[in-house]
Amino acid sequence: MEKIITPTGIKAIIISNKKSGELPDFLSEKEVDKVRKFHSSIKGYKATPLISLENLAKGLGVSKIFVKDESYRFGLNAFKGVGATYAIARVICEKLGVHIDDVSFDYFKSPEVSEKIKDMVFVTATDGNHGRAVAWAATQLGCKSIVYMPKGSSLIRLQHIKDAGAEAYITDVNYDDAVRLANKKAEEIGGYCVQDTAWEGYEKIPNWICQGYTTIAAEALDQTKLDGVAKPTHIFLQAGVGSFAGGILGYFANVFRDELPITIIVEPENAACIYNSALINDGQPHAVTGDLNTIMAGLACGEPNTVTWKFLRDFAFAYISCPDYVAARGMRVLANPIGNDKKIVSGESGAVGLGLVTLLLEREELKELKDKLRLDENSVILCFSTEGDTDPEQYRKIVYDGKNPSYFE
Ligand SMILES: Cc1ncc(COP(=O)(O)O)c(C=O)c1O
């Protein structure tokens, strides 16, 4: 393990020796095919675009840069709908004693099933995107949802969740305590806590959510193949609790085995719990506490998912902690494409991976890190823009008005 501190505020931990671990069965190709089949049954399902930023790649001296644009997912402006729909469907299947492989999304909407599930209440905590997805999925199925947000949450994100049909509140606690609150509430009312993170004793539902996320990765691989790329060389995955990154990486580990692309986990510096766990390096997940202050609201989580942490530990090549300017830069680069590259509207938590890529490839102060990550002219990079402008006012303040700079101060 090597720790690299750069003068740009970006810090990295690189694991140089070859990594291996137990492959997660629940993220195998066979399982993922089933998940994708279920998602395909949802009205409005469509693979989100994978955009090849050819001019940017050329300008930065690499072979290709792909960005998967999750702002198009189910009209929710973020990727979380794939997790919430799949997990809620599995919870209902369990209640009804049916198997997910035998049903489609419409099955749950049939009058006979609706009658049986109409009193189910789904409870969750969220920085915005997951709560909106849970509310949307529950409402479509005629069920109720209750959503808690951490202190300081965006009012417009709260409104989006209410508009999707949930009873929703901004609490005065941080994200991790809001999760505890949601869990307690679900227990009190006999509801179902549908949380997008696991802890000891609470793993089944978050694992379903994680499985849901794999549809994104499976689509991405099909799409890179259409562009003549069987396998990217580098994958950048941003992490809050690490369910998204762990789900995607667990699936890629199953697909590519010993030939896994170099995968880099990216986090905000004030909420870098995966980086912190890699740094402590005793094999266990470690929390960071406090207000977790960052513009990347979706990544402002202090306690790693205890299941997916293991995949991040076993299969990631590097862990990088980023100041907020990295995300702001990513948002601007994606909003201002070069030549005929396609514009991507990417929010704070969506843009940090691409922001980091551009800095690694451009800045002399990051040359050592770039080399250690083996980025060169042959690199084929895959990033995930996991949200659009989920807080449009903030988005404009950053992209139009320069609220956060694009450089290290
Ligand atoms: C836009 C966005 N990107 C990435 C993430 C990170 O997901 P996870 O918390 O599973 O690491 C989130 C989580 O809320 C998010 O909203």
The ligand as a Gaussian input file, in Angstrom:
#p B3LYP/6-31G(d) Opt

LIG

0 1
 C      -25.596000      10.865000      -7.503000
 C      -25.009000       9.845000      -6.619000
 N      -23.858000       9.268000      -6.982000
 C      -23.272000       8.328000      -6.231000
 C      -23.823000       7.943000      -5.027000
 C      -23.063000       6.974000      -4.175000
 O      -23.713000       5.809000      -3.880000
 P      -23.336000       4.981000      -2.581000
 O      -23.849000       5.736000      -1.394000
 O      -23.986000       3.691000      -2.796000
 O      -21.856000       4.888000      -2.522000
 C      -25.038000       8.512000      -4.601000
 C      -25.681000       8.098000      -3.348000
 O      -26.625000       8.663000      -2.890000
 C      -25.635000       9.496000      -5.421000
 O      -26.783000      10.092000      -5.073000

